[in-house]
């Protein structure tokens, strides 16, 4: 994690600090413009190009300097302190792990409801989609495993941020929709070992998707956990 207390270069610190912490159905906060709209074109020009579905680990992504500046903000001590204050929790011993989604296929069980791994403490989602005109595919804060039973939803558009505390009922997901759906996920997790395992898992998946035959197998593989809805 970057050891920097300097002002954030890209993220809107005031907007993030001012976001209301909501507690129903679990602790979460939404920021409409965590990245100023005026930065959209230059940041998206430098964003990773992700050709396939699924998520890719930060070490496997290539991007330009302005997207890199956003990543450095997210990995900074200053941003971590904002999250700590929001959720009244100490994350100083919780390393960050970043993965990014680029596309969705619209498969019927894509976006399945899940509460996140028990190794995750706080999850931060940041949208990088230029626009999302669809009714489906919006991330939902769920009250249960049923994706129709939601308390809040937002489109994964540029600059929108959702943060939530991971717990046994922090259900979230989205209804399937084919499209370019760029969304970055930063998680504060319980160990460096988990970070290494996650990046290794995503690296193997990225390699498999680069091989045509393996990619076909992956495209037919289930997108959900048993019993998820």
Backbone torsions as a table, in degrees:
resi	resn	phi	psi	omega
1	UNK	NA	135.0	-177.7
2	UNK	-62.9	134.3	-179.9
3	UNK	-94.2	77.7	-175.2
4	UNK	-140.1	130.8	175.3
5	UNK	-111.5	10.8	178.9
6	UNK	-66.9	156.3	176.9
7	UNK	-55.3	146.5	179.1
8	UNK	-66.1	136.8	-175.3
9	UNK	-83.0	-32.5	-173.4
10	UNK	-120.7	-44.6	-178.8
11	UNK	-69.9	146.9	178.6
12	UNK	-86.6	96.8	-175.8
13	UNK	-60.9	-41.1	-178.1
14	UNK	-64.3	-41.8	-179.8
15	UNK	-65.6	-39.7	179.6
16	UNK	-67.4	-44.1	-179.9
17	UNK	-63.6	-32.7	-175.7
18	UNK	-83.2	-12.1	-176.9
19	UNK	-61.5	134.2	-178.7
20	UNK	-71.4	134.9	172.2
21	UNK	-85.1	117.0	179.1
22	UNK	-100.5	149.5	-174.1
23	UNK	-119.1	0.4	-178.8
24	UNK	-117.0	117.2	9.4
25	UNK	-92.0	-6.9	173.5
26	UNK	-155.6	174.8	-174.9
27	UNK	-70.6	120.6	175.7
28	UNK	-153.6	159.6	177.6
29	UNK	-140.7	143.0	-179.5
30	UNK	-120.9	135.6	178.3
31	UNK	-121.2	118.3	-177.3
32	UNK	-66.6	-42.5	-177.6
33	UNK	-130.9	70.6	175.3
34	UNK	-69.2	-27.3	170.2
35	UNK	-115.7	127.8	179.6
36	UNK	-58.1	140.3	-177.9
37	UNK	-59.5	-29.0	-179.3
38	UNK	-65.8	-14.2	179.5
39	UNK	-92.7	-3.7	-170.6
40	UNK	-55.5	-54.4	-173.5
41	UNK	-62.0	-45.3	-176.5
42	UNK	-71.0	-36.3	179.1
43	UNK	-70.9	-44.0	-179.0
44	UNK	-67.5	-28.6	175.6
45	UNK	-63.1	-30.8	-178.9
46	UNK	-99.0	3.7	-176.8
47	UNK	-73.8	158.2	177.9
48	UNK	-61.9	151.1	172.7
49	UNK	-101.3	113.8	-176.1
50	UNK	-114.2	107.3	-172.4
51	UNK	-79.9	-24.3	-171.6
52	UNK	-116.1	172.3	177.2
53	UNK	-74.4	171.9	177.3
54	UNK	87.9	-179.4	-176.1
55	UNK	-107.9	149.3	-179.7
56	UNK	-123.3	138.1	178.4
57	UNK	-72.9	151.0	-178.7
58	UNK	-51.7	-42.2	-178.9
59	UNK	-62.9	-19.1	-178.3
60	UNK	-96.1	2.2	-177.7
61	UNK	-101.2	145.5	173.8
62	UNK	-115.4	133.3	-177.1
63	UNK	-156.1	165.4	-177.2
64	UNK	-89.2	-177.2	-169.8
65	UNK	-66.7	-34.5	-176.3
66	UNK	-76.9	-35.1	172.2
67	UNK	-68.2	-37.9	178.0
68	UNK	-59.8	-35.4	178.7
69	UNK	-64.7	-35.1	176.4
70	UNK	-66.7	-43.9	179.0
71	UNK	-60.5	-42.5	179.6
72	UNK	-63.2	-37.5	174.8
73	UNK	-60.4	-46.9	-177.3
74	UNK	-63.7	-31.7	-178.8
75	UNK	-90.4	1.7	-176.3
76	UNK	-78.9	156.5	173.6
77	UNK	-61.9	-35.2	-176.6
78	UNK	-63.5	-43.7	177.3
79	UNK	-66.6	-41.9	178.2
80	UNK	-56.8	-40.6	179.1
81	UNK	-63.0	-36.1	176.8
82	UNK	-61.4	-42.7	179.9
83	UNK	-68.2	-41.3	178.3
84	UNK	-59.9	-44.1	179.8
85	UNK	-66.3	-38.0	-178.8
86	UNK	-62.4	-42.4	-173.9
87	UNK	-105.6	6.3	179.0
88	UNK	50.3	53.1	-178.1
89	UNK	-143.4	154.0	179.9
90	UNK	-96.9	117.7	-179.5
91	UNK	-110.5	12.9	-174.0
92	UNK	-62.1	-25.4	179.5
93	UNK	-107.6	18.5	-178.5
94	UNK	-113.6	102.0	-178.5
95	UNK	-66.8	153.2	179.3
96	UNK	-90.6	150.9	175.7
97	UNK	-135.9	128.3	-176.5
98	UNK	-119.8	128.9	170.7
99	UNK	-130.3	160.4	-177.4
100	UNK	-138.5	135.9	175.3
101	UNK	-98.5	144.9	179.2
102	UNK	-117.7	-33.6	-173.8
103	UNK	-147.4	154.4	170.2
104	UNK	-125.6	151.1	-174.8
105	UNK	-97.4	-16.6	-175.6
106	UNK	85.9	6.8	177.6
107	UNK	-57.5	144.6	-168.5
108	UNK	-56.7	-31.2	-177.5
109	UNK	-110.7	17.3	173.9
110	UNK	-71.9	143.1	-177.3
111	UNK	80.5	23.0	-177.0
112	UNK	-53.8	151.2	179.9
113	UNK	-70.2	132.8	177.1
114	UNK	-156.2	155.3	-177.8
115	UNK	-94.9	-3.8	-173.6
116	UNK	84.5	156.7	-177.3
117	UNK	-61.3	147.6	177.5
118	UNK	-65.4	-15.4	178.6
119	UNK	-79.3	-13.1	-179.5
120	UNK	-91.3	139.7	-178.7
121	UNK	-102.9	-53.4	175.8
122	UNK	-130.9	135.9	175.2
123	UNK	-112.4	134.9	177.5
124	UNK	-122.5	123.8	178.3
125	UNK	-112.9	134.3	-178.4
126	UNK	-131.9	122.1	-177.5
127	UNK	-78.2	141.9	175.7
128	UNK	-132.1	15.6	177.4
129	UNK	-78.0	133.6	-178.3
130	UNK	-59.6	-45.0	174.2
131	UNK	-156.5	152.7	179.3
132	UNK	-134.0	90.8	-173.8
133	UNK	-83.7	0.8	-173.1
134	UNK	-90.5	150.0	174.1
135	UNK	-75.0	-35.1	178.4
136	UNK	-86.9	165.9	178.0
137	UNK	85.6	1.5	175.9
138	UNK	-81.9	133.4	-179.2
139	UNK	-66.0	133.4	-176.7
140	UNK	-115.7	134.2	168.5
141	UNK	-84.9	113.4	-169.6
142	UNK	-100.9	148.8	175.4
143	UNK	-87.6	-15.3	-177.7
144	UNK	-156.2	-170.1	178.0
145	UNK	-74.1	-8.9	-178.8
146	UNK	-83.5	119.5	-177.6
147	UNK	-67.8	-12.2	175.9
148	UNK	-86.5	-10.8	-175.8
149	UNK	-100.8	78.8	-172.4
150	UNK	-121.3	153.2	179.4
151	UNK	-102.4	-23.6	-174.8
152	UNK	-161.1	148.7	174.4
153	UNK	-148.1	153.2	175.6
154	UNK	-148.2	147.2	176.9
155	UNK	-76.2	143.3	-176.9
156	UNK	-79.3	48.3	-176.3
157	UNK	-84.8	162.6	-173.2
158	UNK	-50.6	127.6	172.7
159	UNK	87.5	-11.7	179.5
160	UNK	-80.1	136.4	-175.0
161	UNK	-129.5	136.2	172.7
162	UNK	-124.7	130.3	176.6
163	UNK	-122.3	139.9	175.8
164	UNK	-149.6	153.9	176.0
165	UNK	-83.7	127.2	-179.3
166	UNK	-78.4	132.1	178.2
167	UNK	-151.5	-177.8	-175.6
168	UNK	-71.0	-11.1	178.7
169	UNK	-125.0	23.6	179.2
170	UNK	-83.7	57.4	-177.5
171	UNK	-66.6	137.7	175.8
172	UNK	-155.5	159.1	-179.2
173	UNK	173.0	-172.7	178.3
174	UNK	-150.6	155.8	176.8
175	UNK	-77.1	140.3	-174.6
176	UNK	-58.1	138.7	176.3
177	UNK	-157.5	124.1	178.3
178	UNK	-72.7	134.7	177.0
179	UNK	163.2	170.7	173.7
180	UNK	-77.2	113.7	-173.7
181	UNK	-127.3	82.8	-175.6
182	UNK	-87.2	120.2	-177.7
183	UNK	-148.0	128.6	178.7
184	UNK	-97.2	138.2	178.3
185	UNK	-119.9	118.8	173.2
186	UNK	-108.3	125.7	177.0
187	UNK	-121.8	134.0	168.3
188	UNK	-89.4	122.1	-170.7
189	UNK	-120.2	176.8	-169.7
190	UNK	-89.0	-6.2	-179.3
191	UNK	-164.5	155.0	173.6
192	UNK	-66.0	-31.2	178.1
193	UNK	-59.2	-43.1	179.6
194	UNK	-64.6	-40.0	177.8
195	UNK	-59.3	-47.3	-179.0
196	UNK	-62.1	-42.0	180.0
197	UNK	-64.6	-40.8	179.5
198	UNK	-65.0	-45.4	-179.9
199	UNK	-65.9	-37.1	177.0
200	UNK	-64.7	-44.1	180.0
201	UNK	-60.6	-44.3	-179.6
202	UNK	-71.0	-31.1	176.6
203	UNK	-65.2	-43.2	178.2
204	UNK	-63.0	-42.6	178.9
205	UNK	-63.6	-40.8	179.7
206	UNK	-63.2	-41.2	178.4
207	UNK	-64.1	-44.6	-178.9
208	UNK	-60.5	-39.2	-179.2
209	UNK	-71.8	-15.1	177.7
210	UNK	-84.9	-10.3	178.9
211	UNK	-101.6	116.7	-172.1
212	UNK	-49.9	-47.5	-177.8
213	UNK	-65.2	-44.1	179.2
214	UNK	-65.8	-35.7	179.3
215	UNK	-63.0	-36.8	177.5
216	UNK	-64.0	-40.1	177.9
217	UNK	-62.2	-44.8	-179.5
218	UNK	-63.2	-40.0	-179.1
219	UNK	-62.0	-27.9	179.1
220	UNK	-92.1	-8.4	-178.2
221	UNK	-71.3	153.1	177.7
222	UNK	-60.8	145.3	178.0
223	UNK	-102.6	9.8	-175.8
224	UNK	-139.3	165.1	174.9
225	UNK	-83.0	153.6	178.6
226	UNK	-56.7	130.0	177.5
227	UNK	85.2	-6.8	-179.6
228	UNK	-75.4	153.8	-178.8
229	UNK	-130.3	NA	NA
